[in-house]
């Protein structure tokens, strides 16, 4: 009897681990490159062990053929990749808004390593991404992401056909939302930068002998940093609101 139950238990655990582990590979706070791969795998395995008793009743039986097993595992990995990508795409909104801010404030050429994007980015984008990641962890929104993955078993039932059309539309909406959030984050800087550049243009026309470029750059950086200091709470709050709007639909009732 035990020999018959053990393969089913192990299969259910590994199937849950496939979706949760793939999602956590991309989630903010869990899937960062500076976190050890072993720690990420161990954390995903522990989460899978915890939720295994509550999810195993809704899992399909062990397929008879290797081809069916491969299709099932691929489907679970695809769903986990989709769920993890949503939050990662939203984090890209801060990089987009940060690059807009850097362009307006004259800091576009000052690049630094962005730990959340694992590549070079603007100073403003790296700062906003790191700060937003800290706020997400402090507000326990990473728990909301994990719950969304666990509750996704009610929406994406293992073994059922993948809703590719709905998934494609959702990804398109999240990408559009990320670009919109990025522009909204940078909108105060764009408005002030437009007024500032118009004033410089009028000044250069009125006084052609004045070296406007040498005067504008320090003022541009100073004004940009001042606006960032004033608008930072609103920027982070606006991003967190948009982050919750995308992740909450995947979470079931409390």
PyMOL commands that set and color helices and strands:
alter all, ss='L'
color gray80, all
select helices_A, chain A and resi 2-24+37-58+66-105+123-138+141-155+164-206+212-250
alter helices_A, ss='H'
color red, helices_A
select strands_A, chain A and resi 111-114+119-122
alter strands_A, ss='S'
color yellow, strands_A
deselect
rebuild
show_as cartoon
